[in-house]
Amino acid sequence: MQPAFLMHKHGGRITALTSIAHDTEDGVASWHFYGSVDWSDGSKSKEIIIPPWALCCDHKNPDAVAEVNTALQKLNDYLAEVGTWHEKTKWVRGHAVSWTPKQKTGSRSL
């Protein structure tokens, strides 16, 4: 996915979202994107982890909002296919768990 409007919460433009992935550590799963960012200081990062909470955009721009929604829908589709959402949050060693993957790790290209 080659976004035109996505920004990174820590200051930079997201230039690519290449895949969605999840992993599990000590029974607690997490999920994220991999992609590239052109940072505000002029540096560039390629194939880095971009957590969903780091996606930002100009919410006054309908195209930007649509782009964020598309990325998050792709993430949701992936999570629904490779795991199970829990109706009730479980607690694992002090961590709230609302989703359990079928496999400990996995990824999908975008």
N, C-alpha and C positions, 0 to 999 in steps of 0.2 A: 504494500500500500504506500503510495507516494502522496502524503498529505500536503495540502497547500496552506492550511490555516492552523494546524496544531502547534501549540507551544508547550514547553516544558515548565513546570512550576518553578524550577530553580533558575530560570532565565535562559532561554534559548529557543530556537525553532526546531521542531521535530521534522526532519527531512525524509525519514523513511520509518515505517513499521514493517519489519520483515517477517516476524513470526510471533506466535502466542505460545507460551510454555507454562508448565507448572512443575513444582517439585515438592517433596515432602521431607521434613526434617523432624525427627522424634515424634512422628505421628501427626504433625500439623502441616497442612498443605498451604502453599502460597502460589499465586499466579501473577503473570506479568507479560509484557511485550518485550521483544528485542527490536532495536532499531538504531537510528542514527540521529544525532543532534548537532546542530551548529549553535554553539554557545554564544552568549552575549559578549564574552571577552575575546571572541575571534577564534577560539579553539574549536576543534571538531572531535566528536566521538562517534565511532562506528560499532555496530553490533553490541550495544550496551543494554542492560536491563532497564526498562522503563516501566515503573509500576503504574497501574491504572490511575491511582490518585495523582500522578504527576502530569496527566493530560490537562491542558488548559486551552482556552480559546477566547476570542472576543464574542461574548454572548449576545451582543447587539447585531452580529453578522449571522444571518440565517444559514449561509453556506458553511461557516465555521462550526456552528452548532450541529448541523447535519453530519459534518465530518467526524466530530467527536462521537456522536450517536452511532455512526456506522462502525467505528473502531470498537466501541463498547458492545455493540450488538454481536460483532464477530467474536469477541471475548466470551460473551454470554453463551453463544451457540457452542463454542468449543467446550466450555465448562459443563454445559448440559449434556454434551455427548460423551465426555470422558470421565464424568463423575456424577455424584448424587448430592443435591442440595437437601439439607435437613430441615424439617418443619420446625424443629426445636433445636436451638444452639446447644451443642455438647461442649463440655470443658475437658481439655486434655492438658494436664500439668499447668494449669493456670491460663491456658490460651483458649479463647473462644473459637470453636470449630463449627462452621455452618455448611461446609462442603467437604466431601471425601472423594478423592480420585479412585478410579478403578486400578490404576497403576501408579507407583510412587513418583514417576517422572514421565513427562511427555511434552510434545510440541507439535505445532502445525505451522507451515509457511502461510503467509498472507499473500 
